[in-house]
């Protein structure tokens, strides 16, 4: 039958499909690296004597960047603690008056 011709129910139809012997695929880009999963890191720190009277800045650095944990005037023995979410490699940095004083991994 010609295209668009109505057929009675139950009648047979002959169908012929022609295909070319090639398949074209666009350039494949490499698969992206798997994203690191978030994890929880814990901090429990008593500020050391060196912080007394100085400007203190404590940050968590991970694959997403730098995250402020604490900022303020230093007081020896001040307890800074908490649980934080980190992605990939993570470490804490303690700055005194804008200079890196200490860095460590949780």
C-alpha positions as CSV (number, residue, x, y, z in Angstrom):
1,X,0.0,0.0,0.0
2,X,1.0,3.6,-0.5
3,X,2.1,5.6,2.5
4,X,-0.8,6.8,4.6
5,X,-3.2,4.3,3.2
6,X,-5.6,2.9,5.9
7,X,-5.4,-0.9,6.2
8,X,-8.2,-3.2,7.4
9,X,-7.6,-4.8,10.8
10,X,-5.7,-8.0,10.7
11,X,-4.3,-7.5,7.2
12,X,-0.6,-8.3,6.5
13,X,2.0,-5.7,5.6
14,X,5.3,-6.2,4.0
15,X,8.1,-4.0,5.4
16,X,11.5,-3.6,4.0
17,X,14.2,-1.8,5.9
18,X,17.5,-0.7,4.3
19,X,20.4,0.3,6.3
20,X,23.8,1.6,5.4
21,X,26.8,-0.5,6.5
22,X,28.3,2.3,8.6
23,X,27.5,4.1,11.8
24,X,28.8,7.6,12.5
25,X,29.6,8.5,16.0
26,X,30.8,11.9,17.1
27,X,34.2,12.3,18.7
28,X,34.1,10.7,22.1
29,X,35.4,12.8,25.0
30,X,37.1,11.1,27.9
31,X,34.9,10.2,30.8
32,X,35.1,12.7,33.6
33,X,37.0,11.6,36.7
34,X,34.7,10.5,39.5
35,X,33.9,13.3,41.9
36,X,35.3,12.7,45.4
37,X,32.5,12.1,48.0
38,X,31.9,14.4,50.9
39,X,33.1,13.1,54.3
40,X,33.0,14.4,57.8
41,X,36.1,15.8,59.5
42,X,36.4,16.7,63.2
43,X,38.3,19.5,64.8
44,X,39.1,19.8,68.5
45,X,41.8,22.4,69.1
46,X,42.9,24.4,72.2
47,X,44.6,27.5,70.8
48,X,48.3,27.6,71.8
49,X,50.0,30.4,73.8
50,X,51.4,32.0,70.6
51,X,47.9,33.3,69.7
52,X,47.6,35.5,72.7
53,X,46.7,39.1,71.6
54,X,47.1,38.3,67.9
55,X,44.5,38.1,65.1
56,X,43.6,34.4,64.6
57,X,42.1,32.9,61.5
58,X,41.4,29.1,61.2
59,X,40.3,27.7,57.8
60,X,39.5,24.3,56.4
61,X,40.8,23.8,52.9
62,X,39.4,21.0,50.6
63,X,38.7,20.4,46.9
64,X,36.0,23.0,47.0
65,X,38.2,25.8,48.3
66,X,38.8,27.5,51.7
67,X,36.1,27.6,54.4
68,X,36.3,29.8,57.5
69,X,36.2,27.9,60.8
70,X,37.1,30.7,63.2
71,X,38.3,34.3,63.1
72,X,38.9,36.6,66.0
73,X,41.4,37.8,68.6
74,X,43.5,35.0,70.0
75,X,43.2,33.8,73.6
76,X,45.4,31.0,74.8
77,X,43.5,27.9,75.6
78,X,40.4,28.9,73.7
79,X,38.7,25.7,72.5
80,X,37.7,25.6,68.8
81,X,35.8,22.5,67.9
82,X,33.3,21.2,65.4
83,X,32.4,18.8,62.7
84,X,32.8,19.9,59.1
85,X,32.1,18.4,55.7
86,X,35.1,18.1,53.4
87,X,35.5,16.9,49.8
88,X,38.7,15.2,48.7
89,X,42.0,16.1,50.3
90,X,41.4,18.3,53.4
91,X,43.6,20.2,55.9
92,X,43.3,22.9,58.4
93,X,45.4,26.1,58.4
94,X,45.9,28.3,61.4
95,X,47.0,31.9,60.6
96,X,48.3,34.4,63.2
97,X,48.2,38.1,62.1
98,X,47.7,36.9,58.4
99,X,50.8,34.6,58.4
100,X,50.5,30.8,58.2
101,X,51.4,29.5,61.6
102,X,50.4,25.8,61.4
103,X,48.9,23.4,58.9
104,X,47.6,19.8,59.5
105,X,45.4,17.1,58.1
106,X,42.4,15.9,60.1
